[in-house]
Amino acid sequence: MNWKRPLALSTAALTLGTALAACGNPTAAAPDPTPTPAAEVQSLSTTGSTVKAPKYVFLFIGDGMSYPQIQSTSDFLGALNDADYRQAQPSLDDNGGAILDGPEYLNFMNFEAAGSAVTYDSNSFAPDSASTATSISTGYKTYSGSINVDETGTISYETIAEQLHAQKGYSVGVITSVNLNHATPAAFYAHQASRNDYYDIGLELIDSGFEYFADRRRPAQAHRRRGRSGRSVRPGGKGGLSCGQDPG
Protein backbone atom coordinates (compact mmCIF):
# COMPACT_ATOMS: atom_id res chain seq x y z
CA MET A 1 0.00 0.00 0.00
CA ASN A 2 1.35 3.42 -0.93
CA TRP A 3 1.09 6.19 1.64
CA LYS A 4 1.15 9.59 -0.07
CA ARG A 5 0.34 12.01 2.68
CA PRO A 6 1.64 12.74 6.16
CA LEU A 7 -0.52 11.44 8.96
CA ALA A 8 -0.86 12.50 12.56
CA LEU A 9 -1.98 9.61 14.71
CA SER A 10 -4.07 10.00 17.82
CA THR A 11 -5.17 7.81 20.70
CA ALA A 12 -8.25 9.93 21.08
CA ALA A 13 -11.11 9.19 18.72
CA LEU A 14 -13.16 12.24 19.62
CA THR A 15 -12.59 15.64 21.22
CA LEU A 16 -15.11 15.87 24.02
CA GLY A 17 -16.32 19.05 25.70
CA THR A 18 -19.26 20.12 27.75
CA ALA A 19 -21.27 21.08 24.68
CA LEU A 20 -21.54 20.22 21.01
CA ALA A 21 -22.23 22.93 18.44
CA ALA A 22 -22.84 22.97 14.72
CA CYS A 23 -21.64 25.67 12.38
CA GLY A 24 -24.35 27.99 11.10
CA ASN A 25 -24.64 30.94 8.80
CA PRO A 26 -22.81 33.99 10.15
CA THR A 27 -25.05 36.79 11.44
CA ALA A 28 -24.48 40.52 11.37
CA ALA A 29 -22.41 41.66 14.33
CA ALA A 30 -19.61 43.97 15.34
CA PRO A 31 -16.49 43.53 13.18
CA ASP A 32 -14.17 40.78 14.34
CA PRO A 33 -10.75 42.19 15.29
CA THR A 34 -9.22 39.22 13.45
CA PRO A 35 -11.37 38.81 10.31
CA THR A 36 -11.82 35.34 8.87
CA PRO A 37 -10.70 34.97 5.24
CA ALA A 38 -13.56 35.14 2.75
CA ALA A 39 -12.86 31.66 1.44
CA GLU A 40 -13.24 30.19 4.92
CA VAL A 41 -16.48 32.09 5.59
CA GLN A 42 -17.90 30.75 2.35
CA SER A 43 -16.85 27.20 3.25
CA LEU A 44 -18.44 27.36 6.69
CA SER A 45 -21.62 28.92 5.34
CA THR A 46 -22.01 26.23 2.72
CA THR A 47 -21.25 23.43 5.14
CA GLY A 48 -23.58 24.74 7.84
CA SER A 49 -26.62 24.45 5.58
CA THR A 50 -26.03 20.76 4.81
CA VAL A 51 -24.57 19.22 7.98
CA LYS A 52 -26.90 16.87 9.85
CA ALA A 53 -26.58 15.60 13.39
CA PRO A 54 -25.16 12.07 13.43
CA LYS A 55 -27.58 9.28 14.25
CA TYR A 56 -24.89 7.22 15.95
CA VAL A 57 -21.68 8.19 17.74
CA PHE A 58 -18.99 5.62 18.56
CA LEU A 59 -16.03 6.32 20.82
CA PHE A 60 -13.30 3.66 20.86
CA ILE A 61 -10.62 3.77 23.55
CA GLY A 62 -7.43 1.74 23.24
CA ASP A 63 -6.38 2.02 26.87
CA GLY A 64 -2.63 2.64 27.04
CA MET A 65 -2.34 2.86 23.26
CA SER A 66 -0.13 5.56 21.79
CA TYR A 67 2.14 6.11 18.80
CA PRO A 68 4.54 3.20 19.52
CA GLN A 69 1.70 0.66 19.82
CA ILE A 70 0.02 1.90 16.64
CA GLN A 71 3.24 1.90 14.63
CA SER A 72 4.43 -1.49 15.90
CA THR A 73 1.05 -3.05 15.01
CA SER A 74 1.23 -1.51 11.54
CA ASP A 75 4.77 -2.81 11.04
CA PHE A 76 3.86 -6.28 12.30
CA LEU A 77 0.92 -6.58 9.90
CA GLY A 78 3.10 -5.34 7.06
CA ALA A 79 5.67 -8.05 7.81
CA LEU A 80 3.02 -10.78 7.95
CA ASN A 81 1.63 -9.83 4.55
CA ASP A 82 4.96 -9.29 2.78
CA ALA A 83 6.46 -12.30 1.00
CA ASP A 84 9.85 -10.57 0.89
CA TYR A 85 10.03 -9.86 4.61
CA ARG A 86 12.04 -12.94 5.66
CA GLN A 87 14.39 -12.59 2.74
CA ALA A 88 15.18 -8.92 3.27
CA GLN A 89 18.39 -8.35 5.24
CA PRO A 90 20.20 -5.19 6.38
CA SER A 91 22.90 -5.71 3.80
CA LEU A 92 23.39 -4.92 0.11
CA ASP A 93 24.68 -8.43 -0.55
CA ASP A 94 22.11 -10.68 1.17
CA ASN A 95 18.73 -9.38 -0.01
CA GLY A 96 18.38 -11.39 -3.20
CA GLY A 97 16.28 -8.63 -4.75
CA ALA A 98 13.78 -8.48 -1.87
CA ILE A 99 11.98 -5.15 -1.46
CA LEU A 100 9.63 -4.49 1.43
CA ASP A 101 6.18 -3.05 0.73
CA GLY A 102 6.06 -1.24 4.06
CA PRO A 103 3.62 -1.20 6.96
CA GLU A 104 0.00 -2.34 6.69
CA TYR A 105 -1.90 0.74 7.77
CA LEU A 106 -4.76 0.34 10.24
CA ASN A 107 -8.14 1.55 9.02
CA PHE A 108 -8.33 4.47 11.43
CA MET A 109 -4.99 5.70 10.08
CA ASN A 110 -6.90 6.63 6.91
CA PHE A 111 -9.36 8.97 8.65
CA GLU A 112 -9.60 12.42 7.09
CA ALA A 113 -8.84 14.17 10.37
CA ALA A 114 -6.63 13.28 13.30
CA GLY A 115 -5.48 15.02 16.44
CA SER A 116 -3.01 14.66 19.26
CA ALA A 117 -3.26 15.39 22.98
CA VAL A 118 -0.79 15.81 25.82
CA THR A 119 -1.53 13.31 28.58
CA TYR A 120 -1.21 14.40 32.22
CA ASP A 121 -3.58 14.97 35.14
CA SER A 122 -3.78 17.16 38.22
CA ASN A 123 -1.06 15.34 40.14
CA SER A 124 0.90 13.20 37.69
CA PHE A 125 2.68 13.28 34.35
CA ALA A 126 2.05 9.53 34.14
CA PRO A 127 -1.69 9.44 34.88
CA ASP A 128 -3.92 6.39 35.22
CA SER A 129 -7.07 5.26 33.41
CA ALA A 130 -9.42 6.95 35.89
CA SER A 131 -8.23 10.53 35.49
CA THR A 132 -7.54 10.29 31.76
CA ALA A 133 -10.94 8.73 31.03
CA THR A 134 -12.46 11.53 33.11
CA SER A 135 -10.79 14.04 30.78
CA ILE A 136 -12.18 12.23 27.73
CA SER A 137 -15.72 11.94 29.09
CA THR A 138 -16.07 15.35 30.78
CA GLY A 139 -13.30 17.67 29.59
CA TYR A 140 -11.97 18.15 33.15
CA LYS A 141 -8.72 17.08 34.74
CA THR A 142 -8.58 15.51 38.19
CA TYR A 143 -6.31 13.45 40.42
CA SER A 144 -5.13 10.00 39.41
CA GLY A 145 -7.53 7.37 40.74
CA SER A 146 -10.58 9.66 40.69
CA ILE A 147 -13.55 9.21 38.36
CA ASN A 148 -15.57 12.25 37.24
CA VAL A 149 -15.04 14.29 40.41
CA ASP A 150 -12.85 17.29 41.14
CA GLU A 151 -9.64 17.25 43.16
CA THR A 152 -11.56 17.57 46.42
CA GLY A 153 -13.79 14.61 45.58
CA THR A 154 -16.88 16.70 46.37
CA ILE A 155 -17.91 18.06 42.96
CA SER A 156 -19.18 15.65 40.31
CA TYR A 157 -18.77 16.24 36.60
CA GLU A 158 -21.49 15.33 34.10
CA THR A 159 -20.19 13.07 31.33
CA ILE A 160 -20.84 13.52 27.63
CA ALA A 161 -22.76 10.23 27.69
CA GLU A 162 -25.02 11.51 30.47
CA GLN A 163 -25.63 14.75 28.58
CA LEU A 164 -26.58 12.97 25.37
CA HIS A 165 -28.83 10.59 27.29
CA ALA A 166 -30.63 13.29 29.28
CA GLN A 167 -30.69 16.21 26.86
CA LYS A 168 -30.89 14.56 23.45
CA GLY A 169 -32.66 11.31 24.28
CA TYR A 170 -29.84 9.18 22.91
CA SER A 171 -29.69 5.52 23.82
CA VAL A 172 -26.30 4.77 25.38
CA GLY A 173 -24.29 1.56 25.57
CA VAL A 174 -20.95 0.83 27.22
CA ILE A 175 -18.96 -2.18 25.98
CA THR A 176 -15.58 -3.20 27.36
CA SER A 177 -13.00 -5.97 27.20
CA VAL A 178 -12.60 -5.94 30.99
CA ASN A 179 -14.97 -5.52 33.92
CA LEU A 180 -17.65 -2.86 33.61
CA ASN A 181 -16.82 -1.23 36.93
CA HIS A 182 -13.17 -0.67 36.07
CA ALA A 183 -11.97 2.87 35.56
CA THR A 184 -12.27 3.39 31.81
CA PRO A 185 -15.85 2.21 31.23
CA ALA A 186 -16.94 3.59 34.63
CA ALA A 187 -15.83 7.06 33.55
CA PHE A 188 -18.92 7.38 31.38
CA TYR A 189 -21.51 6.76 34.11
CA ALA A 190 -19.88 6.84 37.59
CA HIS A 191 -18.65 9.59 39.92
CA GLN A 192 -16.27 8.34 42.63
CA ALA A 193 -13.28 9.80 44.45
CA SER A 194 -11.61 6.37 44.22
CA ARG A 195 -11.64 3.98 41.30
CA ASN A 196 -11.45 1.15 43.85
CA ASP A 197 -15.02 1.72 45.08
CA TYR A 198 -16.25 -1.07 42.82
CA TYR A 199 -19.51 -1.71 44.67
CA ASP A 200 -20.64 1.91 44.53
CA ILE A 201 -19.58 2.12 40.89
CA GLY A 202 -21.76 -0.91 40.21
CA LEU A 203 -24.72 0.81 41.83
CA GLU A 204 -24.18 3.87 39.67
CA LEU A 205 -24.16 1.64 36.60
CA ILE A 206 -27.70 0.55 37.43
CA ASP A 207 -28.88 4.05 38.32
CA SER A 208 -27.45 5.52 35.11
CA GLY A 209 -30.46 4.41 33.08
CA PHE A 210 -28.22 3.59 30.11
CA GLU A 211 -29.69 1.04 27.76
CA TYR A 212 -26.87 -1.47 27.38
CA PHE A 213 -23.76 -2.70 29.21
CA ALA A 214 -21.49 -5.58 28.26
CA ASP A 215 -18.03 -6.64 29.39
CA ARG A 216 -15.62 -9.47 28.68
CA ARG A 217 -17.92 -12.05 30.20
CA ARG A 218 -21.50 -11.49 29.08
CA PRO A 219 -24.13 -8.75 28.61
CA ALA A 220 -25.22 -6.99 31.78
CA GLN A 221 -28.82 -8.15 31.39
CA ALA A 222 -27.80 -11.63 32.59
CA HIS A 223 -26.07 -13.20 35.60
CA ARG A 224 -26.86 -10.50 38.13
CA ARG A 225 -26.79 -10.67 41.89
CA ARG A 226 -28.88 -8.65 44.29
CA GLY A 227 -27.37 -5.53 45.86
CA ARG A 228 -28.52 -3.33 48.69
CA SER A 229 -31.94 -1.75 48.43
CA GLY A 230 -32.98 -4.67 46.26
CA ARG A 231 -31.10 -3.39 43.24
CA SER A 232 -29.31 -5.92 41.06
CA VAL A 233 -25.55 -5.52 40.81
CA ARG A 234 -22.97 -6.96 38.45
CA PRO A 235 -19.47 -7.05 39.80
CA GLY A 236 -17.31 -5.45 37.53
CA GLY A 237 -11.97 -1.12 31.98
CA LYS A 238 -10.82 -0.65 28.62
CA GLY A 239 -13.79 -0.06 26.51
CA GLY A 240 -15.96 1.62 24.03
CA LEU A 241 -18.93 3.91 24.23
CA SER A 242 -21.75 4.04 21.74
CA CYS A 243 -24.59 6.52 21.63
CA GLY A 244 -27.48 6.53 19.20
CA GLN A 245 -30.85 8.01 18.63
CA ASP A 246 -33.74 5.61 18.81
CA PRO A 247 -34.44 4.18 15.35
CA GLY A 248 -37.18 5.96 13.57
N, C-alpha and C positions, 0 to 999 in steps of 0.2 A: 504493500500500500504506500502510495506517495503522499507525503505530508508537505503541503505547499504554503502553509501560513503559520506564523508563530502562535503559540497557544499558552494561555495562562491557566493553570490548573487550580482547582479550589476544592477544599474539603467541605465547603458549605454549599448546599444545593440552592438555598434561598436566602435572601437578606430579609430578616424579620424585624419589624418595628411594632409600635403600638397602634399603627393605623395603616390602612392601605388606601392609596388614592389613584385615580385614573387621570390621565391628561385630558384637558378639555380645551375648548376654543378660548383664546385669550380675550379678556374683557378690557374695556377702556379704563385706564387708571393713570396715576401719576407716573411720569417717565422713570424708568429703571436707571439707576446710576451706572449700571453696567449692562448696556443694551445687548439683547440676544441677536446674533446674526439673522438676517432675513431668511436665509435658507433653512435655518433650524426652526424658526417660527412656523414656516410653511410646513415643514415636516411634522411638527407636533400637532398643528391644526388638522392636517389631513389624517393623521393617525388617530387623533382623539375622536373623530366622527365614526370610526369603524371598529375600534377596539371593543370587545365584549368581555364581560367578566367570565373567568374560567368556570366550567362546571365542576371540575375536579382539580384538586391540588395535592401533589405528592411530595413529601419531604423525606429524602433518604439520608441517613446518617451512618457513615462508616466510622465507628468510634475508634479513635486513635489513628485514623488514616490521614496521611499527608503526602507531600510530593514524593518522598522516597518509596512509599508503599505503592503509589500509583505507577511510578516509573518502573519499579522492579516487576510489577505484575505485567505491564506492557512488554517489557523485555523478555520475560519468561514465555509469554504467549507467542511472541515473535520467534523465539528459539524453537518452540515446539512445532511450529508450522513451517519452518524453513528447512528444506532438504539439505542445504549447504552448511547448516550450523555446525555439525560435528566435524566437517571437513575443514572448515575455516580455522586457521591458526595465526597467531600474531607473528608471522614471518613471511617474507616475500618468497621464500623457497618452498614452503610446505603446504600452500593453499590448494594447489591443483586446480586453479581456476575458480574456486568457490567465491561467491559474492553474496553477502548477507542482504536480505530484503529490508531488515530493520524491525523495529518494534511492531507489535500488533496493537493498534490503538483501541482503547476501551470506548464503548459507545458514547459515554458522557464527555469524552475528550473531543467530540465533534459538535458539541453544543455551540450555538451562535455566540453566546455570551458566557463569560466566566469571571470570577472575582477571587480575591484573596483577602484573608483576614489575619491580623496579629492575635495570637492566642495567649491571654493572661487573665487573671482574675484579681479580686481585691486584695489578696494576700499571697499570691504566688505567680511566678513566671512559668511554672510547670503545673498548671491547674488540673483538676480531676474532671470526671464526667458530669458531676452534679452542677458545678458552677458554669462550665462551658455550655452544657445543655440549657441551663437557665438563660444564658446570653442568647442562644439561638431562639428559644421559645418566647422570651419576653423583651429582649433588647437591653436588659440590665445586667451589670456585673454584681457578683457577690463573693462571699468567702468560699474557698474549697470545702466541699462536703455539704453545702447548703443547696436546697432546691426551691427556687422561686420565692425566696424571702430576702430581705435586705441584710446588711451586715449585723444588725442587732437581733435578727431573727423574729422581729415583731411586726414587720410590714410585709404583706404578701403581694406578689406581682401576678397580674392576670396574664395568662399565656395566650398566644395567638390562636391556639386551638379552642380555648374557652371563649375568646371573642367571636370567632367564626360560628361557634355552636350557639351562643346566646344571641348575638346581634344579627347574624345572617341566616340562621336556621340550617346551617350545614350539618350533615351527619359526619361524625368523626370516628375514626378507627385508629388504634395504636397496635402495631405489629412489631415484634422484636424476636431476635434470635436467642435472648437470654430471658431471665425472669421479668415479669411485668412490673414488679415493684423495685427494680434496680434503677439507678440514677437516671440513665438516659431516657427510657420511656416514661418514667415517673415525672420528668420535667415538663410534660405536656398536660398533666392533670393534678399534680400534687404540690403541696406547699409545706415544706418541713425544714427546720433548722438543721437537721441531721439526716443524711441519706440512709443512715442505719436504722431509722424508725420504720422498719418494714411493715409492721402491723398497721400503723396509722396511715402509711402510704396506701396499703391495701384498702382501707376504709374509704380513703379519698377516691380511689379508683371507682368504687361502687357509687359514691355520691356524685361523681362527675356527670353522670347522665349520658356519657358517650355511648355510641351505638355498638362498638365492636372492640374487643381486646383479644389478642392472641400472642402467645409466646412460644418458646421452643418446644413445649410439651403438647399443648392442645388449646383450642379456643376457650375463652373465658366463660362461655355459656355452660361448660361441662365441668365435672369434677370439682365442685365447690364444697367448702366446709362452712359451718355456721360461725359467725363472729358475734361480738357483743351487740346488744340491742336487736338480736335476731337477724342481722344483716349477714349475707353470705360473703365469704372472704376467700380469695385465692391467694395462697402464698406467692409470693413472687419475690439499665440494659443497653444494649445496643439496639437500635431499632429504626422503625420508620413510622411516619405519621401520614395518614391520608384523610383528606377532608373532601366532602362532596355534597352538592345540593341533592335533595331528594329527586329521583327520576320523575320526569314529567314534561 
